[in-house]
Amino acid sequence: MRRRPRVNDDTLFLTDEDTAVPGERPEQRLERRSASVLKHRLLEQERKQFEESLASAKADGALERAAALIVSARRRFLIGASKSFTYASLLAADLSYGLANVTLIDGTIVRPLDVLSDVRTSDVMIAVSLQRYRKYTIDSVVPFAEAGGSLVLITDAPDAPLTPYADETIVLGRAEDGHPSSSIGIALTLHILATLTTASAKGAGRRAVERERLAETLGVYVSDED
């Protein structure tokens, strides 16, 4: 029986028999073969970064310290720009499930100026700032920290512009070729941070139960009977 060559990180060997599609032209077959090679490279890269994220989360105590800082705050603000805003939104949604006073700065309904005009020492800002770093985030966070608020920074480099202002910094890994951090690894880190935070927050369980009760009363979710 013919044995297929083993796939490695760089090359995927496919025979014409493997890739044959009735009526397909040679150039189409080549294009599909190239897409298959790229897919396997991407999957391998994602797998490697995910494993590195797991190892980093296990060894680094920054997640626990950041969670403690968020829990101890009276008000929690989250900020990010461009793609970082998406991650900040995800974290805000997870935190608000078990914590009160969680506010996402979206630049429209809640603007940086609204927050900066009333900074308290019991406030914490959670900033997601990934390369390429946006001035919007930096210009909003620095005055907050200088006014006495605490800063939890989630970034992808230890020398990121906001690092000197952070009380706790969570550094996400980047690919060896310099490509951005894996979205899967970032989501994992945010999930761990949110879980650690809500698990240690007083009243988080009661708040979650009440949210579910209200959601059921208001018919927020589609039921099996609908």
C-alpha positions as CSV (number, residue, x, y, z in Angstrom):
1,M,0.0,0.0,0.0
2,R,1.4,3.4,-1.0
3,R,2.4,5.5,2.0
4,R,2.0,9.2,2.0
5,P,4.9,11.3,3.1
6,R,4.6,12.9,6.5
7,V,3.6,16.6,6.8
8,N,6.0,18.9,8.4
9,D,5.9,22.6,9.2
10,D,7.0,23.8,5.8
11,T,5.8,21.4,3.2
12,L,2.7,19.3,2.4
13,F,3.2,16.6,-0.2
14,L,0.1,15.9,-2.3
15,T,-0.1,13.7,-5.3
16,D,-2.2,14.4,-8.4
17,E,-4.5,11.6,-7.3
18,D,-5.0,13.3,-3.9
19,T,-6.0,16.6,-5.4
20,A,-7.8,15.5,-8.6
21,V,-11.2,17.0,-9.2
22,P,-13.1,16.2,-12.4
23,G,-12.9,18.9,-14.9
24,E,-10.3,20.9,-13.0
25,R,-7.6,22.7,-14.9
26,P,-3.9,22.3,-13.9
27,E,-3.6,25.9,-12.7
28,Q,-6.7,25.5,-10.5
29,R,-5.2,22.3,-9.0
30,L,-2.0,24.2,-8.3
31,E,-3.9,27.0,-6.6
32,R,-5.8,24.6,-4.4
33,R,-2.7,22.7,-3.5
34,S,-1.0,26.0,-2.4
35,A,-4.1,26.9,-0.3
36,S,-3.8,23.5,1.4
37,V,-0.1,24.1,2.2
38,L,-1.0,27.5,3.6
39,K,-3.8,26.1,5.7
40,H,-1.5,23.5,7.3
41,R,1.1,26.1,8.0
42,L,-1.4,28.4,9.6
43,L,-2.9,25.6,11.7
44,E,0.6,24.6,12.9
45,Q,1.4,28.2,13.8
46,E,-1.9,28.6,15.7
47,R,-1.3,25.3,17.6
48,K,2.2,26.4,18.6
49,Q,1.1,29.8,19.8
50,F,-1.8,28.3,21.7
51,E,0.5,25.9,23.5
52,E,2.9,28.8,24.3
53,S,-0.1,30.8,25.7
54,L,-1.0,27.9,27.9
55,A,2.5,27.6,29.2
56,S,2.8,31.3,29.8
57,A,-0.5,31.5,31.7
58,K,0.6,28.7,33.9
59,A,4.0,30.1,34.8
60,D,3.2,33.9,34.9
61,G,1.6,35.3,38.1
62,A,0.6,38.5,36.3
63,L,-2.9,37.1,35.6
64,E,-3.6,36.5,39.3
65,R,-2.2,39.9,40.3
66,A,-4.2,41.6,37.6
67,A,-7.4,39.8,38.7
68,A,-6.9,40.9,42.3
69,L,-6.4,44.5,41.2
70,I,-9.6,44.4,39.1
71,V,-11.6,42.9,42.0
72,S,-10.4,45.4,44.5
73,A,-11.4,48.4,42.3
74,R,-14.7,50.2,42.8
75,R,-15.0,51.1,39.1
76,R,-13.6,49.2,36.1
77,F,-13.0,50.8,32.7
78,L,-11.8,49.1,29.6
79,I,-10.3,50.6,26.5
80,G,-8.8,49.6,23.2
81,A,-8.6,50.8,19.6
82,S,-9.2,49.1,16.3
83,K,-8.7,45.3,16.7
84,S,-7.8,45.8,20.4
85,F,-11.2,47.3,20.9
86,T,-12.7,44.0,19.9
87,Y,-10.7,42.2,22.6
88,A,-11.6,44.9,25.2
89,S,-15.3,44.4,24.3
90,L,-15.0,40.7,24.8
91,L,-13.3,41.1,28.2
92,A,-15.9,43.7,29.3
93,A,-18.7,41.3,28.5
94,D,-17.1,38.5,30.5
95,L,-16.3,40.7,33.5
96,S,-19.8,42.3,33.6
97,Y,-21.3,38.9,34.0
98,G,-20.0,38.7,37.5
99,L,-18.9,42.2,38.4
100,A,-20.7,45.6,38.8
101,N,-19.4,48.9,37.5
102,V,-17.8,47.6,34.4
103,T,-17.6,50.2,31.6
104,L,-16.4,49.9,28.1
105,I,-15.0,53.2,26.7
106,D,-16.3,53.1,23.1
107,G,-15.5,56.7,22.2
108,T,-19.2,57.5,21.4
109,I,-21.5,56.8,24.4
110,V,-18.6,56.6,26.9
111,R,-15.8,58.9,25.8
112,P,-12.3,59.1,27.4
113,L,-13.0,62.7,28.4
114,D,-16.0,61.5,30.4
115,V,-13.8,59.1,32.4
116,L,-10.7,61.4,32.7
117,S,-12.8,64.2,34.2
118,D,-13.5,62.1,37.3
119,V,-10.7,59.7,38.1
120,R,-10.5,58.2,41.5
121,T,-7.7,56.2,43.2
122,S,-10.1,53.3,43.5
123,D,-10.6,53.1,39.7
124,V,-8.9,50.7,37.4
125,M,-8.4,50.9,33.7
126,I,-7.9,47.7,31.7
127,A,-6.2,48.7,28.4
128,V,-5.7,46.3,25.5
129,S,-2.9,47.8,23.4
130,L,-1.4,45.6,20.7
131,Q,1.0,46.5,17.8
132,R,0.6,48.8,16.0
133,Y,0.0,50.9,19.1
134,R,-2.7,53.5,18.7
135,K,-2.3,57.1,20.0
136,Y,-5.9,57.1,21.0
137,T,-5.3,54.5,23.6
138,I,-2.1,56.0,24.9
139,D,-3.4,59.5,25.0
140,S,-6.4,58.3,27.0
141,V,-4.6,55.9,29.4
142,V,-1.6,58.1,30.4
143,P,-3.7,60.9,32.0
144,F,-5.8,58.3,33.8
145,A,-2.7,56.7,35.4
146,E,-1.2,60.1,36.2
147,A,-4.5,61.1,37.9
148,G,-4.1,58.2,40.4
149,G,-6.1,55.4,38.7
150,S,-4.6,51.9,38.5
151,L,-3.7,50.4,35.1
152,V,-3.8,46.8,34.0
153,L,-2.1,46.6,30.6
154,I,-2.7,43.7,28.1
155,T,-0.1,44.0,25.4
156,D,2.2,42.0,23.2
157,A,5.7,43.4,24.1
158,P,7.4,44.1,27.4
159,D,8.6,47.5,26.1
160,A,5.2,48.6,24.9
161,P,4.6,52.4,25.2
162,L,2.1,52.0,28.1
163,T,4.3,49.6,30.2
164,P,5.9,52.3,32.4
165,Y,2.5,53.4,33.5
166,A,1.0,50.0,34.3
167,D,0.5,48.6,37.7
168,E,0.2,45.1,36.2
169,T,1.2,44.0,32.7
170,I,0.1,40.9,30.9
171,V,2.4,40.2,27.9
172,L,1.0,38.1,25.1
173,G,3.3,36.0,23.0
174,R,4.0,36.8,19.3
175,A,4.8,34.5,16.5
176,E,8.5,33.9,15.8
177,D,8.2,35.6,12.4
178,G,6.9,38.7,14.1
179,H,3.3,38.3,13.0
180,P,0.6,39.4,15.5
181,S,-0.3,37.3,18.5
182,S,-2.7,34.5,17.8
183,S,-6.4,35.5,18.3
184,I,-6.9,32.1,19.9
185,G,-4.1,32.8,22.4
186,I,-5.4,36.3,23.2
187,A,-9.0,35.0,23.7
188,L,-7.6,32.3,26.0
189,T,-5.7,34.8,28.1
190,L,-8.8,37.1,28.4
191,H,-11.0,34.2,29.4
192,I,-8.6,33.1,32.1
193,L,-8.3,36.7,33.4
194,A,-12.1,37.1,33.5
195,T,-12.7,33.8,35.2
196,L,-10.1,34.5,37.9
197,T,-11.6,37.9,38.5
198,T,-15.2,36.9,38.8
199,A,-14.3,33.7,40.8
200,S,-12.8,35.8,43.5
201,A,-15.4,38.7,43.5
202,K,-18.0,38.9,46.3
203,G,-21.5,38.5,45.0
204,A,-20.4,37.3,41.6
205,G,-22.4,34.0,41.9
206,R,-25.5,35.8,43.2
207,R,-25.2,38.4,40.4
208,A,-24.9,35.7,37.7
209,V,-28.0,33.9,39.0
210,E,-30.0,37.1,39.1
211,R,-28.9,37.9,35.5
212,E,-30.1,34.5,34.3
213,R,-33.4,34.9,36.2
214,L,-34.0,38.3,34.6
215,A,-33.0,37.1,31.2
216,E,-35.5,34.3,31.4
217,T,-38.2,36.7,32.7
218,L,-37.6,39.1,29.8
219,G,-37.3,36.4,27.2
220,V,-33.9,37.5,26.1
221,Y,-32.9,34.2,24.6
222,V,-34.5,32.0,22.0
223,S,-36.1,28.9,23.7
224,D,-36.4,25.4,22.3
225,E,-40.1,26.0,22.0
226,D,-39.8,29.0,19.7
